[in-house]
Structures are given as structure tokens and as C-alpha cells.
Amino acid sequence: MTNSMTGFGSSRYSEKEIEIYCEIKTVNHRFLEVSTKPNDLNNQLDVFVRNSLSKKLQRGSVDVRFRLNFPSTNYYSVNKASLKNLMDSIKDIPNINTDNINFSDIKDMPGIVQSENKISIDQKLIKKVFIESLNQLLSSRLSEGSKIKKIFLSKISNIEKSTSKLSKLNKDLTKKRSDNLRRKIQNLTKSLDSSRLEQEVAILVLKHDVAEEIERINFHSVSLRKELSSSKSSGKKIDFILQELFRETSTLSVKLDEPKYKQIALDMKLSVEEMREQAQNIE
């Protein structure tokens, strides 16, 4: 199962005065990096969000955004000690009758009336909306990963066809190269011993033999297919296999000297390079 590190998920709950909205965006990153907004979520919710993400995601930069609206209630209380202190302070002042003092006269006095605004937050609802967003995100990453996997399999098939073609031609290419080298050397010197000639030709031909590169390319192609089909496909492992595959296709393109066959190797190399770019998005 191939998952992309790029994905999006969102969910909303709305009823009367309550509105909860959550969206989660992810992009590629070497490790799992989570940021939440607003970042003043209470500790319990923040821990829940981070634990839930770490259980489902291996890598990626994750941006979690909440928009929360809950009904609020104002609570009031009178500081009786402060009120008594105030009344005691003014009772002996001439022309002031404490019996005629109204609430409106003292409500704005500092420390007498205290108010508190409390918001009734339903954490279960927030968690439910978050989980719905997370499930959408996982589905999105899997869908994107399936597209990447399809591209990979197509390119791997083309590489396998090319290596099969080059493998069948390798003996003929080797013989042709050997004959060409023998003729060139004989033209340069007539006095060279025939056994020495064959030895030198064999050494030069071996340097350009591509059988080993073809074998390794086939091995890496099989490994890549296996990793893409794994239930726990790893982007890091895929990237490593592609590095090795890129090295072998590069060597192959250097060893092949006939233009039409060199072009086949260069096309293989290009396909690997394109896969390496795509692999940066695999989890």
C-alpha cells in the first residue's frame, strides 16, 4: 500500500450556537511534524490530536486547523469583604446615607462586582470532527499514493522491456565490439602477437560488457515492485532502491556506445530520475 505525503481532509459540525470545523493538510517532509491552530487548544485535546496523527502517519508536515464556536455564559459574583470595607469607609462621611446607596452606584467600583465568561466546550464533539477529518486525509493520501504507484509500475515496465531488449542484444553487441577493436588494433600495428591481441581485445570488451548492469537493474526493478506492493511501503526504502537503480542505468548509458542503444539506456535513466522526484511524496 503506497501512501502519498500530500493530502487534505476536512469536517464540520453545526447545530444552533455550536460550530466546529477542522481541516488537515499534509505535504512531504523527512519526518512527522505537526502544527495546530489555534495553538491554545487545551492540553488534553492537543495530546489527543498528536497521538492520533502519530498512530496513522509516518512522515509529513501536518497542519491542523480548528474553528470553534460554542455558547458562552456570564457569571457574576459580589466580593462581600470589599463591599463591607466600602460601606464602612463611607458611613461616617457627612451627607451620605448608606441606606440610599443603590447597586448601580457601586457596580463599577473596582473589586466589588466580579464577572467571568465561561464557554461550554464539548471535547467529544471536537474529537469526533477531528477523527472525521483525519479519515478523509488518510483516504486522500491513499488515493494520491495509488496514482504515484500506477506511474511507477508503468515506468518499471518500460525499464524491464528495455533491459530485456538489451540483454538479448548483448552477445551480438559484444561480438561486434570485439571485431571492431580487433580490426582497429591490427590496422595500427602489424607486429603485435596474435595471443596478445586477443588478450587486449578481451580486456577492452569486458570493460564495455553490460550483462552485470542489466542483471542488477532487473534485481532493483523486482525489489521496487515488491516494495510498492508491500502493506507497509516505505518512501525511504523506495528512494534508496531508486538511487541504486539510477547508478546502474548511468553506468549502462556510459558503456553502450552505439547511439540507438545508448538512447535506450538514457531513456531508462530519465525514467528513474522521474520516479525519484515522485518518490519524494511517498510516505
C-alpha positions in Angstrom: 0.0 0.0 0.0 1.6 3.2 -1.2 0.6 6.4 0.6 1.4 9.9 -0.5 2.5 12.5 2.0 0.3 15.1 0.2 -3.3 15.1 1.3 -6.3 17.0 2.6 -9.3 16.3 4.9 -12.0 18.4 6.5 -15.2 18.0 8.5 -17.8 20.3 10.0 -20.4 20.1 12.8 -23.1 22.8 13.2 -26.1 23.0 15.4 -27.8 26.0 17.0 -25.0 28.1 18.6 -22.3 25.3 18.1 -20.0 25.3 15.1 -16.9 23.1 14.9 -14.7 23.0 11.8 -11.5 21.1 11.3 -9.2 20.8 8.3 -5.9 18.9 8.0 -3.3 19.5 5.2 -0.2 17.5 4.7 2.9 17.9 2.5 6.1 16.0 2.2 8.7 16.2 5.0 11.6 14.0 6.1 9.9 13.4 9.5 6.5 13.8 11.1 6.0 17.4 12.0 2.6 18.6 13.5 1.3 22.1 14.0 -2.1 23.0 15.3 -4.1 26.3 15.1 -5.3 27.8 17.2 -2.3 26.7 19.3 -4.1 27.4 22.6 -6.0 24.1 22.5 -6.2 22.7 26.0 -3.6 20.1 26.8 -5.9 17.1 26.6 -7.1 17.9 23.1 -3.6 18.7 21.9 -2.3 15.4 23.1 -5.2 13.6 21.6 -4.6 15.2 18.2 -0.9 14.5 18.2 -1.3 10.9 19.4 -4.0 10.2 16.8 -1.8 11.5 14.0 1.4 9.7 15.1 -0.5 6.4 15.1 -1.7 6.9 11.5 1.1 8.8 9.8 4.8 8.0 9.5 6.1 11.1 7.8 4.9 14.5 6.5 4.4 18.1 7.6 0.9 18.2 9.1 -1.1 21.4 9.5 -4.3 21.0 11.7 -6.7 24.0 11.9 -9.8 24.3 14.1 -12.5 26.9 14.1 -14.6 26.6 17.2 -17.8 28.4 18.3 -19.6 27.4 21.5 -22.2 29.2 23.6 -20.9 31.2 26.5 -22.4 32.2 29.8 -21.5 35.2 32.0 -21.2 34.5 35.8 -21.2 37.3 38.4 -20.2 37.5 42.0 -20.0 40.2 44.7 -16.9 40.4 46.8 -18.6 40.8 50.2 -15.4 41.7 52.0 -14.7 44.6 49.6 -18.3 45.7 49.8 -18.3 45.8 53.6 -15.0 47.7 53.5 -16.5 50.3 51.1 -19.6 50.8 53.3 -17.5 51.1 56.4 -15.4 53.7 54.7 -18.3 56.0 53.7 -20.8 55.6 56.5 -19.2 58.4 58.6 -19.0 60.8 55.6 -21.4 63.7 56.2 -24.4 63.9 53.9 -24.1 60.3 52.7 -26.8 57.9 53.7 -25.6 54.4 53.1 -29.3 53.3 53.1 -29.9 55.2 49.9 -27.0 53.6 48.0 -28.2 51.5 45.1 -26.4 48.7 43.2 -25.9 51.0 40.2 -23.9 53.3 42.4 -21.3 50.7 43.3 -21.3 48.2 40.4 -18.4 49.9 38.7 -16.3 50.2 41.8 -13.1 48.1 41.4 -13.1 44.8 43.2 -16.8 44.9 44.2 -18.5 43.1 41.3 -16.6 40.4 39.5 -17.7 38.8 36.2 -16.5 35.7 34.4 -17.3 34.5 30.9 -17.4 30.7 30.6 -17.6 28.8 27.3 -19.1 25.3 27.4 -16.7 23.3 25.2 -17.8 19.8 24.2 -14.5 17.9 23.7 -16.2 14.8 22.5 -17.7 16.7 19.6 -14.3 18.3 18.7 -12.6 14.8 18.8 -15.4 13.4 16.6 -15.0 16.1 14.0 -11.2 15.8 14.1 -11.4 12.0 13.5 -13.7 12.5 10.5 -11.1 14.9 9.0 -8.3 12.5 9.7 -10.1 9.7 7.9 -10.7 11.9 4.9 -7.0 12.8 5.0 -5.9 9.2 5.1 -8.2 8.4 2.1 -6.8 11.3 0.2 -3.2 10.2 0.8 -4.0 6.7 -0.2 -5.7 7.9 -3.4 -2.6 10.1 -4.3 -0.3 7.2 -3.4 -2.2 4.9 -5.8 -1.7 7.4 -8.6 2.1 7.5 -7.9 2.2 3.7 -7.7 0.5 3.5 -11.2 3.1 5.8 -12.6 5.9 3.8 -11.1 4.6 0.5 -12.4 4.3 1.9 -15.9 7.9 3.2 -15.8 9.2 0.0 -14.3 7.6 -2.0 -17.1 9.3 0.2 -19.7 12.6 -0.3 -18.0 12.1 -4.0 -17.8 11.3 -4.1 -21.5 14.4 -2.1 -22.3 16.7 -4.3 -20.2 15.2 -7.4 -21.8 15.9 -6.0 -25.3 19.5 -5.0 -24.3 20.1 -8.4 -22.7 19.1 -10.2 -25.9 21.4 -7.9 -27.9 24.3 -8.0 -25.5 26.1 -11.0 -27.1 25.8 -9.5 -30.6 27.0 -6.1 -29.3 30.0 -7.8 -27.6 30.9 -9.7 -30.7 30.6 -6.6 -32.9 32.7 -4.5 -30.5 35.3 -7.3 -30.3 35.6 -7.5 -34.1 35.8 -3.7 -34.4 38.5 -3.4 -31.8 40.5 -6.3 -33.4 40.4 -4.6 -36.8 41.4 -1.2 -35.4 44.4 -2.7 -33.5 45.5 -4.7 -36.5 45.4 -1.6 -38.6 47.6 0.2 -36.1 50.3 -2.4 -35.8 51.1 -5.4 -37.9 53.8 -6.8 -35.5 51.5 -7.4 -32.5 51.4 -11.1 -31.3 48.0 -12.7 -32.0 47.6 -14.0 -28.5 48.5 -10.6 -27.0 46.0 -9.1 -29.4 43.2 -11.4 -28.3 44.0 -10.6 -24.6 43.9 -6.9 -25.1 40.7 -7.1 -27.1 39.1 -9.3 -24.4 40.0 -6.8 -21.7 38.5 -3.9 -23.6 35.4 -5.8 -24.5 34.8 -6.8 -20.9 35.0 -3.2 -19.8 32.0 -2.5 -22.1 30.0 -5.6 -21.3 26.6 -4.7 -19.8 25.4 -8.1 -18.6 26.2 -7.2 -15.0 24.4 -3.9 -15.1 21.3 -5.5 -16.8 21.3 -8.1 -14.0 21.4 -5.5 -11.3 18.7 -3.4 -13.0 16.4 -6.4 -13.1 17.1 -7.1 -9.4 16.3 -3.5 -8.4 13.2 -3.5 -10.6 11.9 -6.6 -8.8 12.8 -5.0 -5.4 10.9 -1.8 -6.3 7.8 -3.7 -7.4 7.9 -5.7 -4.2 8.2 -2.6 -2.0 5.4 -0.8 -3.9 3.1 -3.8 -3.2 4.1 -4.1 0.4 1.4 -3.4 3.1 3.9 -1.1 4.8 5.5 0.5 1.8 8.3 2.9 2.8 9.2 6.0 0.8 12.7 6.0 2.3 13.3 2.4 1.1 11.9 3.2 -2.3 14.2 6.2 -2.6 17.2 4.0 -1.7 16.3 1.4 -4.4 15.9 4.2 -6.9 19.4 5.6 -6.0 20.9 2.2 -6.8 18.8 1.9 -10.0 19.9 5.3 -11.1 23.6 4.4 -10.6 23.2 1.2 -12.7 21.4 3.0 -15.6 24.0 5.7 -15.6 26.8 3.1 -15.9 24.8 1.4 -18.6 24.5 4.6 -20.7 28.2 5.1 -20.4 29.2 1.6 -21.5 26.9 1.5 -24.6 28.5 3.2 -27.5 26.1 2.7 -30.3 23.7 5.7 -30.5 20.4 3.9 -30.7 21.2 1.6 -27.8 22.8 4.4 -25.7 19.5 6.3 -26.2 17.6 3.3 -24.7 19.8 3.5 -21.7 19.4 7.3 -21.4 15.6 6.9 -21.6 15.8 4.3 -18.7 17.9 6.8 -16.7 15.4 9.5 -17.3 12.5 7.3 -16.1 14.4 6.5 -12.9 15.1 10.2 -12.3 11.3 11.0 -12.8 10.5 8.3 -10.3 13.0 9.7 -7.8 11.1 13.1 -8.0 7.8 11.3 -7.4 9.3 9.3 -4.5 9.7 12.5 -2.5 6.0 12.4 -1.9 5.8 8.8 -0.7 5.3 8.3 3.0 
